[in-house]
Amino acid sequence: MQKFLYLAIGGVAGTFARYLLTGALSLRAGTFFPWGTVAVNLCGCFLIGFLDVFLQKKFFLGPNGRVLLLSGFCAAFTTFSTLLLESSNLLKSHSYFYAFGNIALSLGAGFVLLRIGAGLAELL
């Protein structure tokens, strides 16, 4: 039961962080392209890659801490379901270039940043 509490705490924190960052970037960059969601997905990919390695090899954190940070915070913070919904909406409005660009940028750069985060954690 304690793990669910950690999961909930991390999930709430990740949700708030995602909402605030996405909103701030949308205000600054506009809404013609979902830059806020792209930024959150890329930051989340880096963060989950970094924490996964760092918490296993460099700074041991017990199961509850991993649930809080990885399954709670990171899973609520990253927004790939939103990525797909926004891409679908771009397709519906016949913005094919932006729809596929959104998917390609998020997945391609996200994977690269995940590996960079993991590599950085290995060096620490």
Biopython code that builds the backbone (N, CA, C, O; Angstrom):
import numpy as np
from Bio.PDB.StructureBuilder import StructureBuilder

atoms = [
    (1, "MET", "N", (0.813, -1.193, 0.000)),
    (1, "MET", "CA", (0.000, 0.000, 0.000)),
    (1, "MET", "C", (0.862, 1.264, 0.000)),
    (1, "MET", "O", (0.478, 2.288, -0.565)),
    (2, "GLN", "N", (2.027, 1.179, 0.640)),
    (2, "GLN", "CA", (2.921, 2.327, 0.718)),
    (2, "GLN", "C", (3.421, 2.731, -0.681)),
    (2, "GLN", "O", (3.609, 3.918, -0.947)),
    (3, "LYS", "N", (3.633, 1.760, -1.564)),
    (3, "LYS", "CA", (4.085, 2.075, -2.922)),
    (3, "LYS", "C", (3.065, 2.930, -3.660)),
    (3, "LYS", "O", (3.440, 3.802, -4.444)),
    (4, "PHE", "N", (1.768, 2.688, -3.416)),
    (4, "PHE", "CA", (0.741, 3.487, -4.084)),
    (4, "PHE", "C", (0.794, 4.941, -3.639)),
    (4, "PHE", "O", (0.512, 5.846, -4.425)),
    (5, "LEU", "N", (1.153, 5.163, -2.383)),
    (5, "LEU", "CA", (1.305, 6.523, -1.897)),
    (5, "LEU", "C", (2.471, 7.212, -2.608)),
    (5, "LEU", "O", (2.342, 8.356, -3.045)),
    (6, "TYR", "N", (3.596, 6.528, -2.725)),
    (6, "TYR", "CA", (4.746, 7.073, -3.432)),
    (6, "TYR", "C", (4.407, 7.320, -4.900)),
    (6, "TYR", "O", (4.790, 8.345, -5.464)),
    (7, "LEU", "N", (3.700, 6.392, -5.511)),
    (7, "LEU", "CA", (3.281, 6.534, -6.896)),
    (7, "LEU", "C", (2.394, 7.768, -7.072)),
    (7, "LEU", "O", (2.571, 8.543, -8.012)),
    (8, "ALA", "N", (1.454, 7.936, -6.170)),
    (8, "ALA", "CA", (0.535, 9.077, -6.238)),
    (8, "ALA", "C", (1.272, 10.398, -6.056)),
    (8, "ALA", "O", (1.020, 11.356, -6.787)),
    (9, "ILE", "N", (2.171, 10.454, -5.097)),
    (9, "ILE", "CA", (2.930, 11.688, -4.853)),
    (9, "ILE", "C", (3.760, 12.047, -6.086)),
    (9, "ILE", "O", (3.747, 13.189, -6.544)),
    (10, "GLY", "N", (4.476, 11.064, -6.614)),
    (10, "GLY", "CA", (5.271, 11.308, -7.819)),
    (10, "GLY", "C", (4.403, 11.683, -9.009)),
    (10, "GLY", "O", (4.763, 12.559, -9.795)),
    (11, "GLY", "N", (3.265, 11.023, -9.141)),
    (11, "GLY", "CA", (2.360, 11.313, -10.254)),
    (11, "GLY", "C", (1.796, 12.720, -10.198)),
    (11, "GLY", "O", (1.721, 13.408, -11.215)),
    (12, "VAL", "N", (1.404, 13.141, -9.018)),
    (12, "VAL", "CA", (0.880, 14.508, -8.863)),
    (12, "VAL", "C", (1.974, 15.527, -9.190)),
    (12, "VAL", "O", (1.726, 16.498, -9.905)),
    (13, "ALA", "N", (3.169, 15.309, -8.673)),
    (13, "ALA", "CA", (4.273, 16.237, -8.940)),
    (13, "ALA", "C", (4.603, 16.277, -10.432)),
    (13, "ALA", "O", (4.818, 17.352, -10.991)),
    (14, "GLY", "N", (4.645, 15.117, -11.072)),
    (14, "GLY", "CA", (4.926, 15.069, -12.509)),
    (14, "GLY", "C", (3.847, 15.735, -13.338)),
    (14, "GLY", "O", (4.140, 16.410, -14.325)),
    (15, "THR", "N", (2.609, 15.548, -12.941)),
    (15, "THR", "CA", (1.494, 16.174, -13.651)),
    (15, "THR", "C", (1.561, 17.692, -13.549)),
    (15, "THR", "O", (1.393, 18.393, -14.547)),
    (16, "PHE", "N", (1.808, 18.201, -12.338)),
    (16, "PHE", "CA", (1.926, 19.645, -12.165)),
    (16, "PHE", "C", (3.111, 20.197, -12.954)),
    (16, "PHE", "O", (2.993, 21.237, -13.601)),
    (17, "ALA", "N", (4.244, 19.512, -12.905)),
    (17, "ALA", "CA", (5.428, 19.968, -13.629)),
    (17, "ALA", "C", (5.157, 20.011, -15.133)),
    (17, "ALA", "O", (5.534, 20.970, -15.806)),
    (18, "ARG", "N", (4.505, 18.977, -15.656)),
    (18, "ARG", "CA", (4.174, 18.938, -17.084)),
    (18, "ARG", "C", (3.246, 20.088, -17.447)),
    (18, "ARG", "O", (3.472, 20.787, -18.436)),
    (19, "TYR", "N", (2.222, 20.281, -16.662)),
    (19, "TYR", "CA", (1.238, 21.328, -16.945)),
    (19, "TYR", "C", (1.893, 22.712, -16.951)),
    (19, "TYR", "O", (1.647, 23.513, -17.853)),
    (20, "LEU", "N", (2.719, 22.988, -15.954)),
    (20, "LEU", "CA", (3.356, 24.300, -15.852)),
    (20, "LEU", "C", (4.351, 24.541, -16.983)),
    (20, "LEU", "O", (4.363, 25.623, -17.570)),
    (21, "LEU", "N", (5.181, 23.557, -17.295)),
    (21, "LEU", "CA", (6.179, 23.722, -18.358)),
    (21, "LEU", "C", (5.512, 23.840, -19.725)),
    (21, "LEU", "O", (5.883, 24.701, -20.523)),
    (22, "THR", "N", (4.538, 22.986, -20.000)),
    (22, "THR", "CA", (3.840, 23.034, -21.285)),
    (22, "THR", "C", (3.131, 24.371, -21.451)),
    (22, "THR", "O", (3.194, 24.980, -22.519)),
    (23, "GLY", "N", (2.463, 24.824, -20.411)),
    (23, "GLY", "CA", (1.764, 26.103, -20.475)),
    (23, "GLY", "C", (2.707, 27.272, -20.693)),
    (23, "GLY", "O", (2.427, 28.156, -21.502)),
    (24, "ALA", "N", (3.815, 27.282, -19.983)),
    (24, "ALA", "CA", (4.781, 28.375, -20.113)),
    (24, "ALA", "C", (5.354, 28.432, -21.526)),
    (24, "ALA", "O", (5.480, 29.512, -22.102)),
    (25, "LEU", "N", (5.699, 27.277, -22.083)),
    (25, "LEU", "CA", (6.261, 27.267, -23.435)),
    (25, "LEU", "C", (5.216, 27.627, -24.482)),
    (25, "LEU", "O", (5.537, 28.292, -25.467)),
    (26, "SER", "N", (3.984, 27.204, -24.290)),
    (26, "SER", "CA", (2.922, 27.549, -25.233)),
    (26, "SER", "C", (2.672, 29.055, -25.251)),
    (26, "SER", "O", (2.406, 29.632, -26.306)),
    (27, "LEU", "N", (2.755, 29.680, -24.100)),
    (27, "LEU", "CA", (2.585, 31.135, -24.038)),
    (27, "LEU", "C", (3.696, 31.857, -24.797)),
    (27, "LEU", "O", (3.451, 32.856, -25.474)),
    (28, "ARG", "N", (4.910, 31.343, -24.678)),
    (28, "ARG", "CA", (6.057, 32.002, -25.311)),
    (28, "ARG", "C", (6.176, 31.676, -26.792)),
    (28, "ARG", "O", (6.502, 32.555, -27.590)),
    (29, "ALA", "N", (5.919, 30.430, -27.174)),
    (29, "ALA", "CA", (6.154, 30.003, -28.560)),
    (29, "ALA", "C", (4.894, 30.020, -29.413)),
    (29, "ALA", "O", (4.979, 29.917, -30.637)),
    (30, "GLY", "N", (3.740, 30.147, -28.795)),
    (30, "GLY", "CA", (2.493, 30.100, -29.550)),
    (30, "GLY", "C", (1.977, 28.670, -29.638)),
    (30, "GLY", "O", (2.604, 27.730, -29.149)),
    (31, "THR", "N", (0.829, 28.534, -30.269)),
    (31, "THR", "CA", (0.178, 27.223, -30.318)),
    (31, "THR", "C", (0.110, 26.627, -31.719)),
    (31, "THR", "O", (-0.584, 25.631, -31.925)),
    (32, "PHE", "N", (0.817, 27.218, -32.696)),
    (32, "PHE", "CA", (0.790, 26.668, -34.043)),
    (32, "PHE", "C", (1.449, 25.293, -34.109)),
    (32, "PHE", "O", (1.145, 24.497, -34.998)),
    (33, "PHE", "N", (2.343, 25.018, -33.177)),
    (33, "PHE", "CA", (3.038, 23.730, -33.071)),
    (33, "PHE", "C", (3.170, 23.421, -31.588)),
    (33, "PHE", "O", (3.456, 24.326, -30.804)),
    (34, "PRO", "N", (2.971, 22.184, -31.180)),
    (34, "PRO", "CA", (2.983, 21.839, -29.741)),
    (34, "PRO", "C", (4.386, 21.771, -29.132)),
    (34, "PRO", "O", (4.832, 20.709, -28.696)),
    (35, "TRP", "N", (5.078, 22.922, -29.108)),
    (35, "TRP", "CA", (6.441, 22.966, -28.563)),
    (35, "TRP", "C", (6.494, 22.574, -27.099)),
    (35, "TRP", "O", (7.471, 21.962, -26.667)),
    (36, "GLY", "N", (5.483, 22.905, -26.328)),
    (36, "GLY", "CA", (5.473, 22.546, -24.916)),
    (36, "GLY", "C", (5.499, 21.047, -24.713)),
    (36, "GLY", "O", (6.245, 20.538, -23.875)),
    (37, "THR", "N", (4.690, 20.342, -25.476)),
    (37, "THR", "CA", (4.665, 18.876, -25.370)),
    (37, "THR", "C", (5.979, 18.271, -25.842)),
    (37, "THR", "O", (6.482, 17.331, -25.228)),
    (38, "VAL", "N", (6.536, 18.797, -26.920)),
    (38, "VAL", "CA", (7.832, 18.299, -27.406)),
    (38, "VAL", "C", (8.896, 18.493, -26.326)),
    (38, "VAL", "O", (9.664, 17.575, -26.037)),
    (39, "ALA", "N", (8.940, 19.677, -25.735)),
    (39, "ALA", "CA", (9.945, 19.961, -24.706)),
    (39, "ALA", "C", (9.789, 19.041, -23.502)),
    (39, "ALA", "O", (10.779, 18.528, -22.981)),
    (40, "VAL", "N", (8.557, 18.831, -23.060)),
    (40, "VAL", "CA", (8.317, 17.958, -21.910)),
    (40, "VAL", "C", (8.736, 16.527, -22.244)),
    (40, "VAL", "O", (9.378, 15.867, -21.427)),
    (41, "ASN", "N", (8.383, 16.046, -23.425)),
    (41, "ASN", "CA", (8.765, 14.684, -23.805)),
    (41, "ASN", "C", (10.279, 14.526, -23.860)),
    (41, "ASN", "O", (10.812, 13.517, -23.397)),
    (42, "LEU", "N", (10.972, 15.505, -24.417)),
    (42, "LEU", "CA", (12.430, 15.403, -24.520)),
    (42, "LEU", "C", (13.091, 15.498, -23.144)),
    (42, "LEU", "O", (14.008, 14.734, -22.842)),
    (43, "CYS", "N", (12.633, 16.424, -22.320)),
    (43, "CYS", "CA", (13.161, 16.512, -20.942)),
    (43, "CYS", "C", (12.878, 15.223, -20.177)),
    (43, "CYS", "O", (13.736, 14.721, -19.451)),
    (44, "GLY", "N", (11.675, 14.697, -20.345)),
    (44, "GLY", "CA", (11.309, 13.456, -19.662)),
    (44, "GLY", "C", (12.144, 12.272, -20.104)),
    (44, "GLY", "O", (12.516, 11.429, -19.287)),
    (45, "CYS", "N", (12.442, 12.204, -21.400)),
    (45, "CYS", "CA", (13.292, 11.116, -21.902)),
    (45, "CYS", "C", (14.684, 11.193, -21.293)),
    (45, "CYS", "O", (15.236, 10.182, -20.858)),
    (46, "PHE", "N", (15.246, 12.390, -21.263)),
    (46, "PHE", "CA", (16.559, 12.564, -20.647)),
    (46, "PHE", "C", (16.510, 12.189, -19.170)),
    (46, "PHE", "O", (17.361, 11.446, -18.681)),
    (47, "LEU", "N", (15.517, 12.702, -18.472)),
    (47, "LEU", "CA", (15.415, 12.487, -17.035)),
    (47, "LEU", "C", (15.244, 11.016, -16.682)),
    (47, "LEU", "O", (15.902, 10.524, -15.765)),
    (48, "ILE", "N", (14.373, 10.306, -17.393)),
    (48, "ILE", "CA", (14.150, 8.900, -17.053)),
    (48, "ILE", "C", (15.377, 8.055, -17.398)),
    (48, "ILE", "O", (15.688, 7.095, -16.693)),
    (49, "GLY", "N", (16.075, 8.411, -18.480)),
    (49, "GLY", "CA", (17.314, 7.704, -18.814)),
    (49, "GLY", "C", (18.384, 7.935, -17.766)),
    (49, "GLY", "O", (19.070, 7.003, -17.348)),
    (50, "PHE", "N", (18.523, 9.178, -17.347)),
    (50, "PHE", "CA", (19.508, 9.522, -16.323)),
    (50, "PHE", "C", (19.189, 8.844, -14.998)),
    (50, "PHE", "O", (20.050, 8.194, -14.406)),
    (51, "LEU", "N", (17.949, 8.996, -14.532)),
    (51, "LEU", "CA", (17.579, 8.448, -13.223)),
    (51, "LEU", "C", (17.649, 6.927, -13.195)),
    (51, "LEU", "O", (18.051, 6.350, -12.185)),
    (52, "ASP", "N", (17.271, 6.281, -14.264)),
    (52, "ASP", "CA", (17.296, 4.825, -14.302)),
    (52, "ASP", "C", (18.697, 4.302, -14.017)),
    (52, "ASP", "O", (18.869, 3.394, -13.204)),
    (53, "VAL", "N", (19.688, 4.867, -14.675)),
    (53, "VAL", "CA", (21.069, 4.421, -14.476)),
    (53, "VAL", "C", (21.625, 4.955, -13.160)),
    (53, "VAL", "O", (22.223, 4.203, -12.390)),
    (54, "PHE", "N", (21.435, 6.229, -12.897)),
    (54, "PHE", "CA", (22.000, 6.846, -11.698)),
    (54, "PHE", "C", (21.500, 6.181, -10.420)),
    (54, "PHE", "O", (22.272, 5.962, -9.487)),
    (55, "LEU", "N", (20.215, 5.862, -10.380)),
    (55, "LEU", "CA", (19.640, 5.278, -9.165)),
    (55, "LEU", "C", (19.973, 3.797, -9.004)),
    (55, "LEU", "O", (19.837, 3.248, -7.911)),
    (56, "GLN", "N", (20.405, 3.153, -10.075)),
    (56, "GLN", "CA", (20.821, 1.755, -9.974)),
    (56, "GLN", "C", (22.303, 1.617, -9.659)),
    (56, "GLN", "O", (22.701, 0.748, -8.883)),
    (57, "LYS", "N", (23.129, 2.486, -10.268)),
    (57, "LYS", "CA", (24.569, 2.273, -10.203)),
    (57, "LYS", "C", (25.332, 3.276, -9.352)),
    (57, "LYS", "O", (26.413, 2.960, -8.855)),
    (58, "LYS", "N", (24.803, 4.456, -9.175)),
    (58, "LYS", "CA", (25.578, 5.501, -8.510)),
    (58, "LYS", "C", (25.004, 5.917, -7.156)),
    (58, "LYS", "O", (25.754, 6.216, -6.227)),
    (59, "PHE", "N", (23.714, 5.936, -7.048)),
    (59, "PHE", "CA", (23.054, 6.381, -5.827)),
    (59, "PHE", "C", (21.860, 5.462, -5.612)),
    (59, "PHE", "O", (20.764, 5.723, -6.108)),
    (60, "PHE", "N", (22.081, 4.406, -4.882)),
    (60, "PHE", "CA", (21.014, 3.420, -4.721)),
    (60, "PHE", "C", (19.815, 4.037, -4.027)),
    (60, "PHE", "O", (19.932, 4.662, -2.973)),
    (61, "LEU", "N", (18.678, 3.847, -4.635)),
    (61, "LEU", "CA", (17.419, 4.302, -4.069)),
    (61, "LEU", "C", (16.507, 3.082, -4.018)),
    (61, "LEU", "O", (16.371, 2.361, -5.006)),
    (62, "GLY", "N", (15.899, 2.861, -2.894)),
    (62, "GLY", "CA", (15.044, 1.693, -2.709)),
    (62, "GLY", "C", (13.849, 1.672, -3.646)),
    (62, "GLY", "O", (13.617, 2.625, -4.390)),
    (63, "PRO", "N", (13.099, 0.593, -3.607)),
    (63, "PRO", "CA", (11.957, 0.421, -4.504)),
    (63, "PRO", "C", (10.922, 1.544, -4.398)),
    (63, "PRO", "O", (10.374, 1.972, -5.414)),
    (64, "ASN", "N", (10.652, 2.020, -3.194)),
    (64, "ASN", "CA", (9.665, 3.092, -3.053)),
    (64, "ASN", "C", (10.141, 4.391, -3.711)),
    (64, "ASN", "O", (9.347, 5.098, -4.333)),
    (65, "GLY", "N", (11.403, 4.698, -3.580)),
    (65, "GLY", "CA", (11.954, 5.893, -4.215)),
    (65, "GLY", "C", (11.937, 5.797, -5.728)),
    (65, "GLY", "O", (11.658, 6.776, -6.422)),
    (66, "ARG", "N", (12.236, 4.615, -6.232)),
    (66, "ARG", "CA", (12.181, 4.409, -7.694)),
    (66, "ARG", "C", (10.746, 4.527, -8.193)),
    (66, "ARG", "O", (10.506, 5.103, -9.254)),
    (67, "VAL", "N", (9.796, 3.991, -7.441)),
    (67, "VAL", "CA", (8.387, 4.110, -7.831)),
    (67, "VAL", "C", (8.001, 5.587, -7.861)),
    (67, "VAL", "O", (7.346, 6.036, -8.802)),
    (68, "LEU", "N", (8.400, 6.342, -6.844)),
    (68, "LEU", "CA", (8.070, 7.761, -6.779)),
    (68, "LEU", "C", (8.639, 8.501, -7.989)),
    (68, "LEU", "O", (7.918, 9.249, -8.651)),
    (69, "LEU", "N", (9.927, 8.298, -8.285)),
    (69, "LEU", "CA", (10.579, 9.072, -9.338)),
    (69, "LEU", "C", (10.304, 8.558, -10.751)),
    (69, "LEU", "O", (9.997, 9.345, -11.647)),
    (70, "LEU", "N", (10.413, 7.252, -10.955)),
    (70, "LEU", "CA", (10.289, 6.719, -12.317)),
    (70, "LEU", "C", (8.840, 6.444, -12.702)),
    (70, "LEU", "O", (8.354, 6.971, -13.703)),
    (71, "SER", "N", (8.156, 5.636, -11.927)),
    (71, "SER", "CA", (6.770, 5.278, -12.264)),
    (71, "SER", "C", (5.799, 6.400, -11.944)),
    (71, "SER", "O", (4.763, 6.523, -12.598)),
    (72, "GLY", "N", (6.114, 7.214, -10.957)),
    (72, "GLY", "CA", (5.243, 8.313, -10.573)),
    (72, "GLY", "C", (5.558, 9.579, -11.349)),
    (72, "GLY", "O", (4.827, 9.957, -12.264)),
    (73, "PHE", "N", (6.655, 10.231, -10.977)),
    (73, "PHE", "CA", (6.967, 11.531, -11.567)),
    (73, "PHE", "C", (7.203, 11.461, -13.070)),
    (73, "PHE", "O", (6.532, 12.155, -13.835)),
    (74, "CYS", "N", (8.154, 10.628, -13.502)),
    (74, "CYS", "CA", (8.518, 10.604, -14.928)),
    (74, "CYS", "C", (7.355, 10.155, -15.812)),
    (74, "CYS", "O", (7.138, 10.714, -16.886)),
    (75, "ALA", "N", (6.620, 9.160, -15.367)),
    (75, "ALA", "CA", (5.507, 8.667, -16.187)),
    (75, "ALA", "C", (4.399, 9.709, -16.298)),
    (75, "ALA", "O", (3.757, 9.814, -17.343)),
    (76, "ALA", "N", (4.164, 10.476, -15.243)),
    (76, "ALA", "CA", (3.145, 11.524, -15.307)),
    (76, "ALA", "C", (3.668, 12.759, -16.043)),
    (76, "ALA", "O", (2.896, 13.490, -16.663)),
    (77, "PHE", "N", (4.966, 12.985, -15.974)),
    (77, "PHE", "CA", (5.570, 14.154, -16.608)),
    (77, "PHE", "C", (5.632, 14.009, -18.122)),
    (77, "PHE", "O", (5.299, 14.951, -18.842)),
    (78, "THR", "N", (6.047, 12.862, -18.616)),
    (78, "THR", "CA", (6.134, 12.679, -20.068)),
    (78, "THR", "C", (4.736, 12.518, -20.635)),
    (78, "THR", "O", (3.839, 11.979, -19.987)),
    (79, "THR", "N", (4.574, 12.985, -21.828)),
    (79, "THR", "CA", (3.215, 13.132, -22.364)),
    (79, "THR", "C", (3.074, 12.527, -23.757)),
    (79, "THR", "O", (2.588, 13.187, -24.676)),
    (80, "PHE", "N", (3.487, 11.303, -23.912)),
    (80, "PHE", "CA", (3.407, 10.724, -25.244)),
    (80, "PHE", "C", (1.968, 10.477, -25.685)),
    (80, "PHE", "O", (1.679, 10.454, -26.882)),
    (81, "SER", "N", (1.074, 10.292, -24.731)),
    (81, "SER", "CA", (-0.326, 10.182, -25.143)),
    (81, "SER", "C", (-0.804, 11.521, -25.689)),
    (81, "SER", "O", (-1.568, 11.565, -26.653)),
    (82, "THR", "N", (-0.360, 12.605, -25.077)),
    (82, "THR", "CA", (-0.691, 13.932, -25.591)),
    (82, "THR", "C", (-0.024, 14.160, -26.942)),
    (82, "THR", "O", (-0.616, 14.768, -27.834)),
    (83, "LEU", "N", (1.195, 13.680, -27.095)),
    (83, "LEU", "CA", (1.889, 13.761, -28.386)),
    (83, "LEU", "C", (1.032, 13.156, -29.493)),
    (83, "LEU", "O", (0.856, 13.757, -30.553)),
    (84, "LEU", "N", (0.511, 11.988, -29.242)),
    (84, "LEU", "CA", (-0.279, 11.318, -30.268)),
    (84, "LEU", "C", (-1.595, 12.034, -30.537)),
    (84, "LEU", "O", (-2.021, 12.147, -31.686)),
    (85, "LEU", "N", (-2.231, 12.509, -29.493)),
    (85, "LEU", "CA", (-3.480, 13.239, -29.678)),
    (85, "LEU", "C", (-3.244, 14.521, -30.479)),
    (85, "LEU", "O", (-3.994, 14.820, -31.409)),
    (86, "GLU", "N", (-2.208, 15.273, -30.121)),
    (86, "GLU", "CA", (-1.927, 16.516, -30.843)),
    (86, "GLU", "C", (-1.523, 16.244, -32.287)),
    (86, "GLU", "O", (-1.891, 17.005, -33.182)),
    (87, "SER", "N", (-0.777, 15.177, -32.528)),
    (87, "SER", "CA", (-0.417, 14.809, -33.894)),
    (87, "SER", "C", (-1.653, 14.426, -34.694)),
    (87, "SER", "O", (-1.783, 14.782, -35.865)),
    (88, "SER", "N", (-2.552, 13.704, -34.056)),
    (88, "SER", "CA", (-3.805, 13.346, -34.712)),
    (88, "SER", "C", (-4.616, 14.588, -35.054)),
    (88, "SER", "O", (-5.202, 14.673, -36.134)),
    (89, "ASN", "N", (-4.652, 15.549, -34.142)),
    (89, "ASN", "CA", (-5.369, 16.796, -34.405)),
    (89, "ASN", "C", (-4.727, 17.586, -35.541)),
    (89, "ASN", "O", (-5.425, 18.208, -36.341)),
    (90, "LEU", "N", (-3.394, 17.561, -35.610)),
    (90, "LEU", "CA", (-2.710, 18.220, -36.727)),
    (90, "LEU", "C", (-3.059, 17.537, -38.047)),
    (90, "LEU", "O", (-3.247, 18.211, -39.060)),
    (91, "LEU", "N", (-3.146, 16.207, -38.046)),
    (91, "LEU", "CA", (-3.554, 15.480, -39.258)),
    (91, "LEU", "C", (-4.975, 15.854, -39.667)),
    (91, "LEU", "O", (-5.259, 16.044, -40.850)),
    (92, "LYS", "N", (-5.858, 15.959, -38.686)),
    (92, "LYS", "CA", (-7.247, 16.321, -38.979)),
    (92, "LYS", "C", (-7.351, 17.695, -39.624)),
    (92, "LYS", "O", (-8.245, 17.948, -40.431)),
    (93, "SER", "N", (-6.426, 18.582, -39.260)),
    (93, "SER", "CA", (-6.440, 19.925, -39.846)),
    (93, "SER", "C", (-5.555, 19.996, -41.095)),
    (93, "SER", "O", (-5.254, 21.082, -41.591)),
    (94, "HIS", "N", (-5.144, 18.833, -41.596)),
    (94, "HIS", "CA", (-4.336, 18.705, -42.818)),
    (94, "HIS", "C", (-2.946, 19.329, -42.685)),
    (94, "HIS", "O", (-2.354, 19.748, -43.679)),
    (95, "SER", "N", (-2.435, 19.390, -41.472)),
    (95, "SER", "CA", (-1.073, 19.874, -41.224)),
    (95, "SER", "C", (-0.142, 18.668, -41.149)),
    (95, "SER", "O", (0.418, 18.366, -40.095)),
    (96, "TYR", "N", (0.014, 17.987, -42.273)),
    (96, "TYR", "CA", (0.755, 16.726, -42.311)),
    (96, "TYR", "C", (2.214, 16.907, -41.931)),
    (96, "TYR", "O", (2.766, 16.099, -41.185)),
    (97, "PHE", "N", (2.838, 17.951, -42.431)),
    (97, "PHE", "CA", (4.244, 18.196, -42.122)),
    (97, "PHE", "C", (4.443, 18.345, -40.615)),
    (97, "PHE", "O", (5.344, 17.735, -40.040)),
    (98, "TYR", "N", (3.597, 19.160, -39.977)),
    (98, "TYR", "CA", (3.717, 19.364, -38.533)),
    (98, "TYR", "C", (3.381, 18.094, -37.756)),
    (98, "TYR", "O", (4.020, 17.811, -36.743)),
    (99, "ALA", "N", (2.404, 17.335, -38.201)),
    (99, "ALA", "CA", (2.026, 16.100, -37.500)),
    (99, "ALA", "C", (3.186, 15.115, -37.487)),
    (99, "ALA", "O", (3.557, 14.598, -36.433)),
    (100, "PHE", "N", (3.756, 14.858, -38.651)),
    (100, "PHE", "CA", (4.851, 13.890, -38.715)),
    (100, "PHE", "C", (6.141, 14.461, -38.138)),
    (100, "PHE", "O", (6.956, 13.721, -37.587)),
    (101, "GLY", "N", (6.330, 15.778, -38.261)),
    (101, "GLY", "CA", (7.487, 16.413, -37.631)),
    (101, "GLY", "C", (7.424, 16.309, -36.118)),
    (101, "GLY", "O", (8.441, 16.082, -35.463)),
    (102, "ASN", "N", (6.240, 16.475, -35.566)),
    (102, "ASN", "CA", (6.041, 16.356, -34.126)),
    (102, "ASN", "C", (6.419, 14.958, -33.646)),
    (102, "ASN", "O", (7.121, 14.815, -32.644)),
    (103, "ILE", "N", (5.966, 13.940, -34.343)),
    (103, "ILE", "CA", (6.264, 12.551, -33.967)),
    (103, "ILE", "C", (7.752, 12.247, -34.136)),
    (103, "ILE", "O", (8.379, 11.685, -33.238)),
    (104, "ALA", "N", (8.315, 12.619, -35.287)),
    (104, "ALA", "CA", (9.719, 12.311, -35.569)),
    (104, "ALA", "C", (10.658, 13.018, -34.593)),
    (104, "ALA", "O", (11.601, 12.414, -34.082)),
    (105, "LEU", "N", (10.394, 14.300, -34.338)),
    (105, "LEU", "CA", (11.244, 15.060, -33.419)),
    (105, "LEU", "C", (11.162, 14.493, -32.010)),
    (105, "LEU", "O", (12.190, 14.316, -31.357)),
    (106, "SER", "N", (9.971, 14.208, -31.537)),
    (106, "SER", "CA", (9.803, 13.695, -30.177)),
    (106, "SER", "C", (10.449, 12.325, -30.004)),
    (106, "SER", "O", (11.154, 12.090, -29.023)),
    (107, "LEU", "N", (10.217, 11.428, -30.943)),
    (107, "LEU", "CA", (10.768, 10.077, -30.807)),
    (107, "LEU", "C", (12.272, 10.042, -31.065)),
    (107, "LEU", "O", (13.022, 9.458, -30.284)),
    (108, "GLY", "N", (12.713, 10.665, -32.155)),
    (108, "GLY", "CA", (14.132, 10.613, -32.508)),
    (108, "GLY", "C", (15.013, 11.317, -31.493)),
    (108, "GLY", "O", (15.949, 10.722, -30.958)),
    (109, "ALA", "N", (14.720, 12.576, -31.228)),
    (109, "ALA", "CA", (15.527, 13.329, -30.273)),
    (109, "ALA", "C", (15.341, 12.785, -28.855)),
    (109, "ALA", "O", (16.277, 12.808, -28.055)),
    (110, "GLY", "N", (14.141, 12.297, -28.541)),
    (110, "GLY", "CA", (13.894, 11.723, -27.222)),
    (110, "GLY", "C", (14.767, 10.519, -26.948)),
    (110, "GLY", "O", (15.320, 10.379, -25.857)),
    (111, "PHE", "N", (14.895, 9.644, -27.941)),
    (111, "PHE", "CA", (15.743, 8.466, -27.764)),
    (111, "PHE", "C", (17.199, 8.874, -27.586)),
    (111, "PHE", "O", (17.899, 8.333, -26.730)),
    (112, "VAL", "N", (17.654, 9.823, -28.390)),
    (112, "VAL", "CA", (19.034, 10.295, -28.274)),
    (112, "VAL", "C", (19.275, 10.893, -26.884)),
    (112, "VAL", "O", (20.303, 10.620, -26.265)),
    (113, "LEU", "N", (18.339, 11.700, -26.394)),
    (113, "LEU", "CA", (18.505, 12.310, -25.073)),
    (113, "LEU", "C", (18.437, 11.286, -23.949)),
    (113, "LEU", "O", (19.126, 11.436, -22.940)),
    (114, "LEU", "N", (17.622, 10.253, -24.105)),
    (114, "LEU", "CA", (17.600, 9.171, -23.123)),
    (114, "LEU", "C", (18.985, 8.543, -23.011)),
    (114, "LEU", "O", (19.472, 8.310, -21.905)),
    (115, "ARG", "N", (19.618, 8.268, -24.143)),
    (115, "ARG", "CA", (20.951, 7.661, -24.138)),
    (115, "ARG", "C", (21.997, 8.627, -23.570)),
    (115, "ARG", "O", (22.909, 8.203, -22.861)),
    (116, "ILE", "N", (21.869, 9.909, -23.875)),
    (116, "ILE", "CA", (22.804, 10.901, -23.321)),
    (116, "ILE", "C", (22.647, 10.963, -21.806)),
    (116, "ILE", "O", (23.643, 11.002, -21.084)),
    (117, "GLY", "N", (21.411, 10.971, -21.317)),
    (117, "GLY", "CA", (21.174, 10.980, -19.881)),
    (117, "GLY", "C", (21.754, 9.755, -19.205)),
    (117, "GLY", "O", (22.383, 9.861, -18.152)),
    (118, "ALA", "N", (21.544, 8.585, -19.809)),
    (118, "ALA", "CA", (22.096, 7.353, -19.256)),
    (118, "ALA", "C", (23.624, 7.393, -19.275)),
    (118, "ALA", "O", (24.265, 6.975, -18.311)),
    (119, "GLY", "N", (24.210, 7.892, -20.363)),
    (119, "GLY", "CA", (25.664, 7.987, -20.467)),
    (119, "GLY", "C", (26.244, 8.951, -19.450)),
    (119, "GLY", "O", (27.291, 8.682, -18.860)),
    (120, "LEU", "N", (25.573, 10.066, -19.243)),
    (120, "LEU", "CA", (26.030, 11.032, -18.243)),
    (120, "LEU", "C", (25.988, 10.430, -16.847)),
    (120, "LEU", "O", (26.900, 10.646, -16.048)),
    (121, "ALA", "N", (24.942, 9.683, -16.551)),
    (121, "ALA", "CA", (24.853, 9.048, -15.244)),
    (121, "ALA", "C", (25.972, 8.024, -15.048)),
    (121, "ALA", "O", (26.482, 7.854, -13.940)),
    (122, "GLU", "N", (26.346, 7.351, -16.124)),
    (122, "GLU", "CA", (27.461, 6.386, -16.040)),
    (122, "GLU", "C", (28.768, 7.080, -15.678)),
    (122, "GLU", "O", (29.602, 6.512, -14.974)),
    (123, "LEU", "N", (28.946, 8.307, -16.157)),
    (123, "LEU", "CA", (30.195, 9.044, -15.907)),
    (123, "LEU", "C", (30.299, 9.588, -14.493)),
    (123, "LEU", "O", (31.402, 9.848, -14.013)),
    (124, "LEU", "N", (29.181, 9.763, -13.825)),
    (124, "LEU", "CA", (29.201, 10.353, -12.481)),
    (124, "LEU", "C", (29.624, 9.353, -11.416)),
    (124, "LEU", "O", (29.689, 9.697, -10.236)),
]
sb = StructureBuilder()
sb.init_structure("model")
sb.init_model(0)
sb.init_chain("A")
sb.init_seg("    ")
for serial, (resi, resn, name, xyz) in enumerate(atoms, 1):
    if name == "N":
        sb.init_residue(resn, " ", resi, " ")
    sb.init_atom(name, np.array(xyz, "f"), 0.0, 1.0, " ", f" {name:<3s}", serial, name[0])
structure = sb.get_structure()
